[in-house]
Amino acid sequence: MNFINIRITVLFLLISFLGFSQIRKTDSIGNFYVVNNKLIWQKYYELEDENRLDQKLKQNVITNNLDILHFETSAMSDLVYMDGNNLPQYTQKGFKAFVIVDVERNQYRVTIKQIMFPEFVENVYYNGMRQNSRTGSLDNYILRQNGDINRNNTSLNVLNSFDYIFDAVFLED
């Protein structure tokens, strides 16, 4: 009887540890979250009128490829240029992002991920020779090797600028 209790306890602990190891550490700043070493921006908004939201999304370069009335709720944005003070060079060539809008009863959730800088070419030196590299992802510039957000002034300024741009698209007039 005692042997069965020990086996059950060991089995329970083993399952608990396996379940805990599946949970990925997440980091966040404002509306930016790190999930599985990928940076995403996510926020919920109140939904007043779905038709009005659809028209508003079609008028913005970030969301003009969406058509939520016809169930096209995810798309890659067109190239978007940002204005801001003290932004690093990679942000000045424009970005593209994958946008997802999930509409629920009286609210909708916006998820923006895969923020890329396709026009930015970074000069990388290898063995004394200059080589062009298109690293191009916000993840590469903001996240550390361990998946945490790099909390220096440049990274915080970039994330605040993106937060402002994204939030302005979805806030009601």
Beta strands, then each sheet from edge to edge (+ up, - down):
strand 1: 28-29
strand 2: 32-35
strand 3: 38-46
strand 4: 74-76
strand 5: 96-103
strand 6: 107-116
strand 7: 122-126
strand 8: 129-133
sheet 1: 1+ 2- 3+ 6- 5+ 4-
sheet 2: 7+ 8-
end
